[in-house]
Amino acid sequence: MKPEFIQCDFCKTNIKLDKCEFAAYRTTIDGKEYVFCCAHCAKQYKEQRKKKTKK
Ligand SMILES: [Zn+2]
C-alpha cells in the first residue's frame, strides 16, 4: 500500500493518510464533502464561500 495524500481545500496543505483518515478535518457543505487540515481552515473556507456567493 502506498501512502495516500489528500489536500486541504483551503490552504492546499498535503495531509498524509497513513494511519488514521480522520486525522483530517472533514465537513459537508451543501451536500458535498470537503477535507481540510484543521477546523480553522474549514471555518475560513466557509466564510470565504459565503462572501463569494451572492443571493
Ligand atoms: Zn488547511
mmCIF file of the protein (N, C-alpha, C, O) and its ligand, coordinates in Angstrom:
data_MODEL
# 
_entry.id   MODEL 
# 
loop_
_entity.id 
_entity.type 
_entity.pdbx_number_of_molecules 
1 polymer     1 
2 non-polymer 1 
# 
_entity_poly.entity_id                      1 
_entity_poly.type                           'polypeptide(L)' 
_entity_poly.nstd_linkage                   no 
_entity_poly.nstd_monomer                   no 
_entity_poly.pdbx_seq_one_letter_code       MKPEFIQCDFCKTNIKLDKCEFAAYRTTIDGKEYVFCCAHCAKQYKEQRKKKTKK 
_entity_poly.pdbx_seq_one_letter_code_can   MKPEFIQCDFCKTNIKLDKCEFAAYRTTIDGKEYVFCCAHCAKQYKEQRKKKTKK 
_entity_poly.pdbx_strand_id                 A 
# 
loop_
_entity_poly_seq.entity_id 
_entity_poly_seq.num 
_entity_poly_seq.mon_id 
_entity_poly_seq.hetero 
1 1  MET n 
1 2  LYS n 
1 3  PRO n 
1 4  GLU n 
1 5  PHE n 
1 6  ILE n 
1 7  GLN n 
1 8  CYS n 
1 9  ASP n 
1 10 PHE n 
1 11 CYS n 
1 12 LYS n 
1 13 THR n 
1 14 ASN n 
1 15 ILE n 
1 16 LYS n 
1 17 LEU n 
1 18 ASP n 
1 19 LYS n 
1 20 CYS n 
1 21 GLU n 
1 22 PHE n 
1 23 ALA n 
1 24 ALA n 
1 25 TYR n 
1 26 ARG n 
1 27 THR n 
1 28 THR n 
1 29 ILE n 
1 30 ASP n 
1 31 GLY n 
1 32 LYS n 
1 33 GLU n 
1 34 TYR n 
1 35 VAL n 
1 36 PHE n 
1 37 CYS n 
1 38 CYS n 
1 39 ALA n 
1 40 HIS n 
1 41 CYS n 
1 42 ALA n 
1 43 LYS n 
1 44 GLN n 
1 45 TYR n 
1 46 LYS n 
1 47 GLU n 
1 48 GLN n 
1 49 ARG n 
1 50 LYS n 
1 51 LYS n 
1 52 LYS n 
1 53 THR n 
1 54 LYS n 
1 55 LYS n 
# 
loop_
_struct_asym.id 
_struct_asym.entity_id 
A 1 
B 2 
# 
loop_
_chem_comp.id 
_chem_comp.type 
_chem_comp.mon_nstd_flag 
ALA 'L-peptide linking' y 
ARG 'L-peptide linking' y 
ASN 'L-peptide linking' y 
ASP 'L-peptide linking' y 
CYS 'L-peptide linking' y 
GLN 'L-peptide linking' y 
GLU 'L-peptide linking' y 
GLY 'peptide linking'   y 
HIS 'L-peptide linking' y 
ILE 'L-peptide linking' y 
LEU 'L-peptide linking' y 
LYS 'L-peptide linking' y 
MET 'L-peptide linking' y 
PHE 'L-peptide linking' y 
PRO 'L-peptide linking' y 
THR 'L-peptide linking' y 
TYR 'L-peptide linking' y 
VAL 'L-peptide linking' y 
ZN  non-polymer         . 
# 
_pdbx_entity_nonpoly.entity_id   2 
_pdbx_entity_nonpoly.name        ? 
_pdbx_entity_nonpoly.comp_id     ZN 
# 
_pdbx_nonpoly_scheme.asym_id         B 
_pdbx_nonpoly_scheme.entity_id       2 
_pdbx_nonpoly_scheme.mon_id          ZN 
_pdbx_nonpoly_scheme.ndb_seq_num     1 
_pdbx_nonpoly_scheme.pdb_seq_num     101 
_pdbx_nonpoly_scheme.auth_seq_num    101 
_pdbx_nonpoly_scheme.pdb_mon_id      ZN 
_pdbx_nonpoly_scheme.auth_mon_id     ZN 
_pdbx_nonpoly_scheme.pdb_strand_id   A 
_pdbx_nonpoly_scheme.pdb_ins_code    . 
# 
loop_
_atom_site.group_PDB 
_atom_site.id 
_atom_site.type_symbol 
_atom_site.label_atom_id 
_atom_site.label_alt_id 
_atom_site.label_comp_id 
_atom_site.label_asym_id 
_atom_site.label_entity_id 
_atom_site.label_seq_id 
_atom_site.pdbx_PDB_ins_code 
_atom_site.Cartn_x 
_atom_site.Cartn_y 
_atom_site.Cartn_z 
_atom_site.occupancy 
_atom_site.B_iso_or_equiv 
_atom_site.pdbx_formal_charge 
_atom_site.auth_seq_id 
_atom_site.auth_comp_id 
_atom_site.auth_asym_id 
_atom_site.auth_atom_id 
_atom_site.pdbx_PDB_model_num 
ATOM   1   N  N  . MET A 1 1  ? 0.828   -1.205 0.000  1.00 0.00 ? 1   MET A N  1 
ATOM   2   C  CA . MET A 1 1  ? 0.000   0.000  0.000  1.00 0.00 ? 1   MET A CA 1 
ATOM   3   C  C  . MET A 1 1  ? 0.862   1.254  0.000  1.00 0.00 ? 1   MET A C  1 
ATOM   4   O  O  . MET A 1 1  ? 1.750   1.407  0.839  1.00 0.00 ? 1   MET A O  1 
ATOM   5   N  N  . LYS A 1 2  ? 0.602   2.132  -0.923 1.00 0.00 ? 2   LYS A N  1 
ATOM   6   C  CA . LYS A 1 2  ? 1.342   3.396  -0.922 1.00 0.00 ? 2   LYS A CA 1 
ATOM   7   C  C  . LYS A 1 2  ? 0.615   4.416  -0.047 1.00 0.00 ? 2   LYS A C  1 
ATOM   8   O  O  . LYS A 1 2  ? -0.609  4.384  0.078  1.00 0.00 ? 2   LYS A O  1 
ATOM   9   N  N  . PRO A 1 3  ? 1.380   5.311  0.550  1.00 0.00 ? 3   PRO A N  1 
ATOM   10  C  CA . PRO A 1 3  ? 0.742   6.325  1.388  1.00 0.00 ? 3   PRO A CA 1 
ATOM   11  C  C  . PRO A 1 3  ? -0.167  7.213  0.557  1.00 0.00 ? 3   PRO A C  1 
ATOM   12  O  O  . PRO A 1 3  ? 0.175   7.593  -0.563 1.00 0.00 ? 3   PRO A O  1 
ATOM   13  N  N  . GLU A 1 4  ? -1.296  7.532  1.097  1.00 0.00 ? 4   GLU A N  1 
ATOM   14  C  CA . GLU A 1 4  ? -2.246  8.361  0.372  1.00 0.00 ? 4   GLU A CA 1 
ATOM   15  C  C  . GLU A 1 4  ? -2.218  9.784  0.913  1.00 0.00 ? 4   GLU A C  1 
ATOM   16  O  O  . GLU A 1 4  ? -2.170  10.012 2.122  1.00 0.00 ? 4   GLU A O  1 
ATOM   17  N  N  . PHE A 1 5  ? -2.249  10.725 -0.007 1.00 0.00 ? 5   PHE A N  1 
ATOM   18  C  CA . PHE A 1 5  ? -2.280  12.130 0.400  1.00 0.00 ? 5   PHE A CA 1 
ATOM   19  C  C  . PHE A 1 5  ? -3.562  12.778 -0.091 1.00 0.00 ? 5   PHE A C  1 
ATOM   20  O  O  . PHE A 1 5  ? -4.034  12.528 -1.200 1.00 0.00 ? 5   PHE A O  1 
ATOM   21  N  N  . ILE A 1 6  ? -4.094  13.602 0.757  1.00 0.00 ? 6   ILE A N  1 
ATOM   22  C  CA . ILE A 1 6  ? -5.204  14.448 0.326  1.00 0.00 ? 6   ILE A CA 1 
ATOM   23  C  C  . ILE A 1 6  ? -4.779  15.891 0.539  1.00 0.00 ? 6   ILE A C  1 
ATOM   24  O  O  . ILE A 1 6  ? -3.816  16.170 1.255  1.00 0.00 ? 6   ILE A O  1 
ATOM   25  N  N  . GLN A 1 7  ? -5.501  16.793 -0.084 1.00 0.00 ? 7   GLN A N  1 
ATOM   26  C  CA . GLN A 1 7  ? -5.141  18.199 0.023  1.00 0.00 ? 7   GLN A CA 1 
ATOM   27  C  C  . GLN A 1 7  ? -6.222  18.985 0.741  1.00 0.00 ? 7   GLN A C  1 
ATOM   28  O  O  . GLN A 1 7  ? -7.415  18.803 0.496  1.00 0.00 ? 7   GLN A O  1 
ATOM   29  N  N  . CYS A 1 8  ? -5.783  19.856 1.626  1.00 0.00 ? 8   CYS A N  1 
ATOM   30  C  CA . CYS A 1 8  ? -6.709  20.756 2.295  1.00 0.00 ? 8   CYS A CA 1 
ATOM   31  C  C  . CYS A 1 8  ? -7.380  21.636 1.241  1.00 0.00 ? 8   CYS A C  1 
ATOM   32  O  O  . CYS A 1 8  ? -6.699  22.234 0.408  1.00 0.00 ? 8   CYS A O  1 
ATOM   33  N  N  . ASP A 1 9  ? -8.703  21.717 1.273  1.00 0.00 ? 9   ASP A N  1 
ATOM   34  C  CA . ASP A 1 9  ? -9.429  22.504 0.272  1.00 0.00 ? 9   ASP A CA 1 
ATOM   35  C  C  . ASP A 1 9  ? -9.240  24.007 0.453  1.00 0.00 ? 9   ASP A C  1 
ATOM   36  O  O  . ASP A 1 9  ? -9.613  24.792 -0.419 1.00 0.00 ? 9   ASP A O  1 
ATOM   37  N  N  . PHE A 1 10 ? -8.672  24.399 1.560  1.00 0.00 ? 10  PHE A N  1 
ATOM   38  C  CA . PHE A 1 10 ? -8.472  25.833 1.785  1.00 0.00 ? 10  PHE A CA 1 
ATOM   39  C  C  . PHE A 1 10 ? -7.019  26.257 1.576  1.00 0.00 ? 10  PHE A C  1 
ATOM   40  O  O  . PHE A 1 10 ? -6.746  27.117 0.739  1.00 0.00 ? 10  PHE A O  1 
ATOM   41  N  N  . CYS A 1 11 ? -6.084  25.669 2.321  1.00 0.00 ? 11  CYS A N  1 
ATOM   42  C  CA . CYS A 1 11 ? -4.694  26.136 2.254  1.00 0.00 ? 11  CYS A CA 1 
ATOM   43  C  C  . CYS A 1 11 ? -3.807  25.232 1.393  1.00 0.00 ? 11  CYS A C  1 
ATOM   44  O  O  . CYS A 1 11 ? -2.619  25.505 1.217  1.00 0.00 ? 11  CYS A O  1 
ATOM   45  N  N  . LYS A 1 12 ? -4.393  24.150 0.857  1.00 0.00 ? 12  LYS A N  1 
ATOM   46  C  CA . LYS A 1 12 ? -3.698  23.234 -0.052 1.00 0.00 ? 12  LYS A CA 1 
ATOM   47  C  C  . LYS A 1 12 ? -2.534  22.466 0.583  1.00 0.00 ? 12  LYS A C  1 
ATOM   48  O  O  . LYS A 1 12 ? -1.637  21.983 -0.108 1.00 0.00 ? 12  LYS A O  1 
ATOM   49  N  N  . THR A 1 13 ? -2.572  22.369 1.893  1.00 0.00 ? 13  THR A N  1 
ATOM   50  C  CA . THR A 1 13 ? -1.569  21.574 2.588  1.00 0.00 ? 13  THR A CA 1 
ATOM   51  C  C  . THR A 1 13 ? -1.815  20.097 2.322  1.00 0.00 ? 13  THR A C  1 
ATOM   52  O  O  . THR A 1 13 ? -2.956  19.635 2.345  1.00 0.00 ? 13  THR A O  1 
ATOM   53  N  N  . ASN A 1 14 ? -0.742  19.362 2.072  1.00 0.00 ? 14  ASN A N  1 
ATOM   54  C  CA . ASN A 1 14 ? -0.890  17.919 1.898  1.00 0.00 ? 14  ASN A CA 1 
ATOM   55  C  C  . ASN A 1 14 ? -1.079  17.237 3.243  1.00 0.00 ? 14  ASN A C  1 
ATOM   56  O  O  . ASN A 1 14 ? -0.341  17.488 4.195  1.00 0.00 ? 14  ASN A O  1 
ATOM   57  N  N  . ILE A 1 15 ? -2.068  16.383 3.300  1.00 0.00 ? 15  ILE A N  1 
ATOM   58  C  CA . ILE A 1 15 ? -2.363  15.664 4.531  1.00 0.00 ? 15  ILE A CA 1 
ATOM   59  C  C  . ILE A 1 15 ? -2.143  14.184 4.257  1.00 0.00 ? 15  ILE A C  1 
ATOM   60  O  O  . ILE A 1 15 ? -2.763  13.613 3.360  1.00 0.00 ? 15  ILE A O  1 
ATOM   61  N  N  . LYS A 1 16 ? -1.267  13.575 5.023  1.00 0.00 ? 16  LYS A N  1 
ATOM   62  C  CA . LYS A 1 16 ? -0.957  12.171 4.804  1.00 0.00 ? 16  LYS A CA 1 
ATOM   63  C  C  . LYS A 1 16 ? -1.968  11.292 5.528  1.00 0.00 ? 16  LYS A C  1 
ATOM   64  O  O  . LYS A 1 16 ? -2.255  11.476 6.711  1.00 0.00 ? 16  LYS A O  1 
ATOM   65  N  N  . LEU A 1 17 ? -2.491  10.345 4.788  1.00 0.00 ? 17  LEU A N  1 
ATOM   66  C  CA . LEU A 1 17 ? -3.490  9.448  5.373  1.00 0.00 ? 17  LEU A CA 1 
ATOM   67  C  C  . LEU A 1 17 ? -2.866  8.068  5.594  1.00 0.00 ? 17  LEU A C  1 
ATOM   68  O  O  . LEU A 1 17 ? -3.308  7.081  5.006  1.00 0.00 ? 17  LEU A O  1 
ATOM   69  N  N  . ASP A 1 18 ? -1.863  8.005  6.424  1.00 0.00 ? 18  ASP A N  1 
ATOM   70  C  CA . ASP A 1 18 ? -1.176  6.718  6.588  1.00 0.00 ? 18  ASP A CA 1 
ATOM   71  C  C  . ASP A 1 18 ? -1.807  5.837  7.651  1.00 0.00 ? 18  ASP A C  1 
ATOM   72  O  O  . ASP A 1 18 ? -1.948  4.629  7.466  1.00 0.00 ? 18  ASP A O  1 
ATOM   73  N  N  . LYS A 1 19 ? -2.184  6.444  8.756  1.00 0.00 ? 19  LYS A N  1 
ATOM   74  C  CA . LYS A 1 19 ? -2.741  5.622  9.833  1.00 0.00 ? 19  LYS A CA 1 
ATOM   75  C  C  . LYS A 1 19 ? -4.234  5.840  10.020 1.00 0.00 ? 19  LYS A C  1 
ATOM   76  O  O  . LYS A 1 19 ? -5.035  4.906  10.018 1.00 0.00 ? 19  LYS A O  1 
ATOM   77  N  N  . CYS A 1 20 ? -4.567  7.101  10.181 1.00 0.00 ? 20  CYS A N  1 
ATOM   78  C  CA . CYS A 1 20 ? -5.955  7.395  10.503 1.00 0.00 ? 20  CYS A CA 1 
ATOM   79  C  C  . CYS A 1 20 ? -6.510  8.429  9.548  1.00 0.00 ? 20  CYS A C  1 
ATOM   80  O  O  . CYS A 1 20 ? -6.022  9.558  9.511  1.00 0.00 ? 20  CYS A O  1 
ATOM   81  N  N  . GLU A 1 21 ? -7.499  8.076  8.791  1.00 0.00 ? 21  GLU A N  1 
ATOM   82  C  CA . GLU A 1 21 ? -8.048  9.021  7.822  1.00 0.00 ? 21  GLU A CA 1 
ATOM   83  C  C  . GLU A 1 21 ? -8.852  10.128 8.495  1.00 0.00 ? 21  GLU A C  1 
ATOM   84  O  O  . GLU A 1 21 ? -9.246  11.104 7.855  1.00 0.00 ? 21  GLU A O  1 
ATOM   85  N  N  . PHE A 1 22 ? -9.085  9.964  9.773  1.00 0.00 ? 22  PHE A N  1 
ATOM   86  C  CA . PHE A 1 22 ? -9.812  11.003 10.484 1.00 0.00 ? 22  PHE A CA 1 
ATOM   87  C  C  . PHE A 1 22 ? -8.878  12.049 11.086 1.00 0.00 ? 22  PHE A C  1 
ATOM   88  O  O  . PHE A 1 22 ? -9.293  12.916 11.855 1.00 0.00 ? 22  PHE A O  1 
ATOM   89  N  N  . ALA A 1 23 ? -7.609  11.941 10.712 1.00 0.00 ? 23  ALA A N  1 
ATOM   90  C  CA . ALA A 1 23 ? -6.658  12.967 11.121 1.00 0.00 ? 23  ALA A CA 1 
ATOM   91  C  C  . ALA A 1 23 ? -7.000  14.291 10.450 1.00 0.00 ? 23  ALA A C  1 
ATOM   92  O  O  . ALA A 1 23 ? -6.734  15.367 10.986 1.00 0.00 ? 23  ALA A O  1 
ATOM   93  N  N  . ALA A 1 24 ? -7.593  14.185 9.270  1.00 0.00 ? 24  ALA A N  1 
ATOM   94  C  CA . ALA A 1 24 ? -8.011  15.388 8.566  1.00 0.00 ? 24  ALA A CA 1 
ATOM   95  C  C  . ALA A 1 24 ? -9.386  15.810 9.067  1.00 0.00 ? 24  ALA A C  1 
ATOM   96  O  O  . ALA A 1 24 ? -10.139 15.008 9.617  1.00 0.00 ? 24  ALA A O  1 
ATOM   97  N  N  . TYR A 1 25 ? -9.689  17.060 8.868  1.00 0.00 ? 25  TYR A N  1 
ATOM   98  C  CA . TYR A 1 25 ? -10.962 17.603 9.295  1.00 0.00 ? 25  TYR A CA 1 
ATOM   99  C  C  . TYR A 1 25 ? -11.922 17.584 8.107  1.00 0.00 ? 25  TYR A C  1 
ATOM   100 O  O  . TYR A 1 25 ? -11.684 18.234 7.089  1.00 0.00 ? 25  TYR A O  1 
ATOM   101 N  N  . ARG A 1 26 ? -12.991 16.841 8.254  1.00 0.00 ? 26  ARG A N  1 
ATOM   102 C  CA . ARG A 1 26 ? -13.955 16.737 7.162  1.00 0.00 ? 26  ARG A CA 1 
ATOM   103 C  C  . ARG A 1 26 ? -15.249 17.441 7.530  1.00 0.00 ? 26  ARG A C  1 
ATOM   104 O  O  . ARG A 1 26 ? -15.698 17.415 8.676  1.00 0.00 ? 26  ARG A O  1 
ATOM   105 N  N  . THR A 1 27 ? -15.821 18.058 6.539  1.00 0.00 ? 27  THR A N  1 
ATOM   106 C  CA . THR A 1 27 ? -17.117 18.677 6.770  1.00 0.00 ? 27  THR A CA 1 
ATOM   107 C  C  . THR A 1 27 ? -17.919 18.652 5.476  1.00 0.00 ? 27  THR A C  1 
ATOM   108 O  O  . THR A 1 27 ? -17.349 18.591 4.387  1.00 0.00 ? 27  THR A O  1 
ATOM   109 N  N  . THR A 1 28 ? -19.204 18.697 5.596  1.00 0.00 ? 28  THR A N  1 
ATOM   110 C  CA . THR A 1 28 ? -20.062 18.691 4.418  1.00 0.00 ? 28  THR A CA 1 
ATOM   111 C  C  . THR A 1 28 ? -20.715 20.054 4.252  1.00 0.00 ? 28  THR A C  1 
ATOM   112 O  O  . THR A 1 28 ? -21.379 20.549 5.163  1.00 0.00 ? 28  THR A O  1 
ATOM   113 N  N  . ILE A 1 29 ? -20.521 20.659 3.080  1.00 0.00 ? 29  ILE A N  1 
ATOM   114 C  CA . ILE A 1 29 ? -21.122 21.944 2.777  1.00 0.00 ? 29  ILE A CA 1 
ATOM   115 C  C  . ILE A 1 29 ? -22.025 21.762 1.567  1.00 0.00 ? 29  ILE A C  1 
ATOM   116 O  O  . ILE A 1 29 ? -21.571 21.368 0.493  1.00 0.00 ? 29  ILE A O  1 
ATOM   117 N  N  . ASP A 1 30 ? -23.296 22.050 1.752  1.00 0.00 ? 30  ASP A N  1 
ATOM   118 C  CA . ASP A 1 30 ? -24.285 21.897 0.683  1.00 0.00 ? 30  ASP A CA 1 
ATOM   119 C  C  . ASP A 1 30 ? -24.246 20.507 0.041  1.00 0.00 ? 30  ASP A C  1 
ATOM   120 O  O  . ASP A 1 30 ? -24.345 20.380 -1.179 1.00 0.00 ? 30  ASP A O  1 
ATOM   121 N  N  . GLY A 1 31 ? -24.103 19.491 0.849  1.00 0.00 ? 31  GLY A N  1 
ATOM   122 C  CA . GLY A 1 31 ? -24.169 18.121 0.364  1.00 0.00 ? 31  GLY A CA 1 
ATOM   123 C  C  . GLY A 1 31 ? -22.880 17.591 -0.236 1.00 0.00 ? 31  GLY A C  1 
ATOM   124 O  O  . GLY A 1 31 ? -22.828 16.434 -0.654 1.00 0.00 ? 31  GLY A O  1 
ATOM   125 N  N  . LYS A 1 32 ? -21.828 18.417 -0.289 1.00 0.00 ? 32  LYS A N  1 
ATOM   126 C  CA . LYS A 1 32 ? -20.555 17.966 -0.837 1.00 0.00 ? 32  LYS A CA 1 
ATOM   127 C  C  . LYS A 1 32 ? -19.531 17.890 0.286  1.00 0.00 ? 32  LYS A C  1 
ATOM   128 O  O  . LYS A 1 32 ? -19.450 18.787 1.125  1.00 0.00 ? 32  LYS A O  1 
ATOM   129 N  N  . GLU A 1 33 ? -18.745 16.806 0.297  1.00 0.00 ? 33  GLU A N  1 
ATOM   130 C  CA . GLU A 1 33 ? -17.769 16.651 1.360  1.00 0.00 ? 33  GLU A CA 1 
ATOM   131 C  C  . GLU A 1 33 ? -16.467 17.366 1.017  1.00 0.00 ? 33  GLU A C  1 
ATOM   132 O  O  . GLU A 1 33 ? -15.918 17.207 -0.074 1.00 0.00 ? 33  GLU A O  1 
ATOM   133 N  N  . TYR A 1 34 ? -15.996 18.141 1.954  1.00 0.00 ? 34  TYR A N  1 
ATOM   134 C  CA . TYR A 1 34 ? -14.731 18.858 1.805  1.00 0.00 ? 34  TYR A CA 1 
ATOM   135 C  C  . TYR A 1 34 ? -13.777 18.371 2.881  1.00 0.00 ? 34  TYR A C  1 
ATOM   136 O  O  . TYR A 1 34 ? -14.198 17.981 3.971  1.00 0.00 ? 34  TYR A O  1 
ATOM   137 N  N  . VAL A 1 35 ? -12.488 18.397 2.566  1.00 0.00 ? 35  VAL A N  1 
ATOM   138 C  CA . VAL A 1 35 ? -11.477 17.959 3.516  1.00 0.00 ? 35  VAL A CA 1 
ATOM   139 C  C  . VAL A 1 35 ? -10.519 19.109 3.799  1.00 0.00 ? 35  VAL A C  1 
ATOM   140 O  O  . VAL A 1 35 ? -10.021 19.765 2.884  1.00 0.00 ? 35  VAL A O  1 
ATOM   141 N  N  . PHE A 1 36 ? -10.274 19.334 5.065  1.00 0.00 ? 36  PHE A N  1 
ATOM   142 C  CA . PHE A 1 36 ? -9.362  20.392 5.475  1.00 0.00 ? 36  PHE A CA 1 
ATOM   143 C  C  . PHE A 1 36 ? -8.345  19.825 6.452  1.00 0.00 ? 36  PHE A C  1 
ATOM   144 O  O  . PHE A 1 36 ? -8.545  18.755 7.026  1.00 0.00 ? 36  PHE A O  1 
ATOM   145 N  N  . CYS A 1 37 ? -7.252  20.556 6.634  1.00 0.00 ? 37  CYS A N  1 
ATOM   146 C  CA . CYS A 1 37 ? -6.227  20.075 7.552  1.00 0.00 ? 37  CYS A CA 1 
ATOM   147 C  C  . CYS A 1 37 ? -6.637  20.323 9.000  1.00 0.00 ? 37  CYS A C  1 
ATOM   148 O  O  . CYS A 1 37 ? -6.137  19.666 9.913  1.00 0.00 ? 37  CYS A O  1 
ATOM   149 N  N  . CYS A 1 38 ? -7.548  21.273 9.207  1.00 0.00 ? 38  CYS A N  1 
ATOM   150 C  CA . CYS A 1 38 ? -7.970  21.593 10.569 1.00 0.00 ? 38  CYS A CA 1 
ATOM   151 C  C  . CYS A 1 38 ? -9.300  22.345 10.545 1.00 0.00 ? 38  CYS A C  1 
ATOM   152 O  O  . CYS A 1 38 ? -9.759  22.788 9.493  1.00 0.00 ? 38  CYS A O  1 
ATOM   153 N  N  . ALA A 1 39 ? -9.897  22.479 11.703 1.00 0.00 ? 39  ALA A N  1 
ATOM   154 C  CA . ALA A 1 39 ? -11.190 23.155 11.809 1.00 0.00 ? 39  ALA A CA 1 
ATOM   155 C  C  . ALA A 1 39 ? -11.092 24.622 11.409 1.00 0.00 ? 39  ALA A C  1 
ATOM   156 O  O  . ALA A 1 39 ? -12.044 25.209 10.895 1.00 0.00 ? 39  ALA A O  1 
ATOM   157 N  N  . HIS A 1 40 ? -9.936  25.191 11.654 1.00 0.00 ? 40  HIS A N  1 
ATOM   158 C  CA . HIS A 1 40 ? -9.724  26.597 11.307 1.00 0.00 ? 40  HIS A CA 1 
ATOM   159 C  C  . HIS A 1 40 ? -9.886  26.819 9.796  1.00 0.00 ? 40  HIS A C  1 
ATOM   160 O  O  . HIS A 1 40 ? -10.560 27.755 9.367  1.00 0.00 ? 40  HIS A O  1 
ATOM   161 N  N  . CYS A 1 41 ? -9.268  25.958 9.010  1.00 0.00 ? 41  CYS A N  1 
ATOM   162 C  CA . CYS A 1 41 ? -9.354  26.069 7.556  1.00 0.00 ? 41  CYS A CA 1 
ATOM   163 C  C  . CYS A 1 41 ? -10.795 25.869 7.084  1.00 0.00 ? 41  CYS A C  1 
ATOM   164 O  O  . CYS A 1 41 ? -11.245 26.541 6.155  1.00 0.00 ? 41  CYS A O  1 
ATOM   165 N  N  . ALA A 1 42 ? -11.497 24.972 7.705  1.00 0.00 ? 42  ALA A N  1 
ATOM   166 C  CA . ALA A 1 42 ? -12.891 24.725 7.352  1.00 0.00 ? 42  ALA A CA 1 
ATOM   167 C  C  . ALA A 1 42 ? -13.723 25.984 7.570  1.00 0.00 ? 42  ALA A C  1 
ATOM   168 O  O  . ALA A 1 42 ? -14.572 26.338 6.753  1.00 0.00 ? 42  ALA A O  1 
ATOM   169 N  N  . LYS A 1 43 ? -13.462 26.641 8.675  1.00 0.00 ? 43  LYS A N  1 
ATOM   170 C  CA . LYS A 1 43 ? -14.187 27.855 9.016  1.00 0.00 ? 43  LYS A CA 1 
ATOM   171 C  C  . LYS A 1 43 ? -13.857 28.966 8.020  1.00 0.00 ? 43  LYS A C  1 
ATOM   172 O  O  . LYS A 1 43 ? -14.748 29.669 7.542  1.00 0.00 ? 43  LYS A O  1 
ATOM   173 N  N  . GLN A 1 44 ? -12.579 29.116 7.716  1.00 0.00 ? 44  GLN A N  1 
ATOM   174 C  CA . GLN A 1 44 ? -12.150 30.144 6.769  1.00 0.00 ? 44  GLN A CA 1 
ATOM   175 C  C  . GLN A 1 44 ? -12.758 29.898 5.392  1.00 0.00 ? 44  GLN A C  1 
ATOM   176 O  O  . GLN A 1 44 ? -13.190 30.833 4.718  1.00 0.00 ? 44  GLN A O  1 
ATOM   177 N  N  . TYR A 1 45 ? -12.786 28.645 4.986  1.00 0.00 ? 45  TYR A N  1 
ATOM   178 C  CA . TYR A 1 45 ? -13.329 28.288 3.677  1.00 0.00 ? 45  TYR A CA 1 
ATOM   179 C  C  . TYR A 1 45 ? -14.811 28.635 3.596  1.00 0.00 ? 45  TYR A C  1 
ATOM   180 O  O  . TYR A 1 45 ? -15.278 29.183 2.598  1.00 0.00 ? 45  TYR A O  1 
ATOM   181 N  N  . LYS A 1 46 ? -15.534 28.312 4.647  1.00 0.00 ? 46  LYS A N  1 
ATOM   182 C  CA . LYS A 1 46 ? -16.967 28.598 4.679  1.00 0.00 ? 46  LYS A CA 1 
ATOM   183 C  C  . LYS A 1 46 ? -17.233 30.093 4.603  1.00 0.00 ? 46  LYS A C  1 
ATOM   184 O  O  . LYS A 1 46 ? -18.152 30.537 3.914  1.00 0.00 ? 46  LYS A O  1 
ATOM   185 N  N  . GLU A 1 47 ? -16.424 30.863 5.314  1.00 0.00 ? 47  GLU A N  1 
ATOM   186 C  CA . GLU A 1 47 ? -16.606 32.311 5.320  1.00 0.00 ? 47  GLU A CA 1 
ATOM   187 C  C  . GLU A 1 47 ? -16.257 32.916 3.964  1.00 0.00 ? 47  GLU A C  1 
ATOM   188 O  O  . GLU A 1 47 ? -16.923 33.839 3.497  1.00 0.00 ? 47  GLU A O  1 
ATOM   189 N  N  . GLN A 1 48 ? -15.210 32.388 3.340  1.00 0.00 ? 48  GLN A N  1 
ATOM   190 C  CA . GLN A 1 48 ? -14.806 32.848 2.013  1.00 0.00 ? 48  GLN A CA 1 
ATOM   191 C  C  . GLN A 1 48 ? -15.908 32.535 0.992  1.00 0.00 ? 48  GLN A C  1 
ATOM   192 O  O  . GLN A 1 48 ? -16.211 33.340 0.112  1.00 0.00 ? 48  GLN A O  1 
ATOM   193 N  N  . ARG A 1 49 ? -16.488 31.355 1.137  1.00 0.00 ? 49  ARG A N  1 
ATOM   194 C  CA . ARG A 1 49 ? -17.544 30.902 0.240  1.00 0.00 ? 49  ARG A CA 1 
ATOM   195 C  C  . ARG A 1 49 ? -18.777 31.783 0.376  1.00 0.00 ? 49  ARG A C  1 
ATOM   196 O  O  . ARG A 1 49 ? -19.434 32.120 -0.609 1.00 0.00 ? 49  ARG A O  1 
ATOM   197 N  N  . LYS A 1 50 ? -19.068 32.141 1.596  1.00 0.00 ? 50  LYS A N  1 
ATOM   198 C  CA . LYS A 1 50 ? -20.229 32.976 1.895  1.00 0.00 ? 50  LYS A CA 1 
ATOM   199 C  C  . LYS A 1 50 ? -20.110 34.334 1.202  1.00 0.00 ? 50  LYS A C  1 
ATOM   200 O  O  . LYS A 1 50 ? -21.085 34.869 0.675  1.00 0.00 ? 50  LYS A O  1 
ATOM   201 N  N  . LYS A 1 51 ? -18.893 34.876 1.217  1.00 0.00 ? 51  LYS A N  1 
ATOM   202 C  CA . LYS A 1 51 ? -18.641 36.176 0.594  1.00 0.00 ? 51  LYS A CA 1 
ATOM   203 C  C  . LYS A 1 51 ? -18.823 36.118 -0.920 1.00 0.00 ? 51  LYS A C  1 
ATOM   204 O  O  . LYS A 1 51 ? -19.362 37.039 -1.533 1.00 0.00 ? 51  LYS A O  1 
ATOM   205 N  N  . LYS A 1 52 ? -18.361 35.011 -1.507 1.00 0.00 ? 52  LYS A N  1 
ATOM   206 C  CA . LYS A 1 52 ? -18.422 34.857 -2.965 1.00 0.00 ? 52  LYS A CA 1 
ATOM   207 C  C  . LYS A 1 52 ? -19.849 34.659 -3.459 1.00 0.00 ? 52  LYS A C  1 
ATOM   208 O  O  . LYS A 1 52 ? -20.244 35.178 -4.503 1.00 0.00 ? 52  LYS A O  1 
ATOM   209 N  N  . THR A 1 53 ? -20.611 33.893 -2.681 1.00 0.00 ? 53  THR A N  1 
ATOM   210 C  CA . THR A 1 53 ? -21.974 33.570 -3.093 1.00 0.00 ? 53  THR A CA 1 
ATOM   211 C  C  . THR A 1 53 ? -22.923 34.718 -2.778 1.00 0.00 ? 53  THR A C  1 
ATOM   212 O  O  . THR A 1 53 ? -23.152 35.057 -1.617 1.00 0.00 ? 53  THR A O  1 
ATOM   213 N  N  . LYS A 1 54 ? -23.458 35.296 -3.815 1.00 0.00 ? 54  LYS A N  1 
ATOM   214 C  CA . LYS A 1 54 ? -24.419 36.390 -3.613 1.00 0.00 ? 54  LYS A CA 1 
ATOM   215 C  C  . LYS A 1 54 ? -25.796 35.936 -4.047 1.00 0.00 ? 54  LYS A C  1 
ATOM   216 O  O  . LYS A 1 54 ? -25.995 35.386 -5.130 1.00 0.00 ? 54  LYS A O  1 
ATOM   217 N  N  . LYS A 1 55 ? -26.732 36.189 -3.157 1.00 0.00 ? 55  LYS A N  1 
ATOM   218 C  CA . LYS A 1 55 ? -28.103 35.831 -3.500 1.00 0.00 ? 55  LYS A CA 1 
ATOM   219 C  C  . LYS A 1 55 ? -28.993 37.069 -3.517 1.00 0.00 ? 55  LYS A C  1 
ATOM   220 O  O  . LYS A 1 55 ? -30.189 36.966 -3.787 1.00 0.00 ? 55  LYS A O  1 
HETATM 221 ZN ZN . ZN  B 2 .  ? -5.622  23.917 5.740  1.00 0.00 2 101 ZN  A ZN 1 
# 
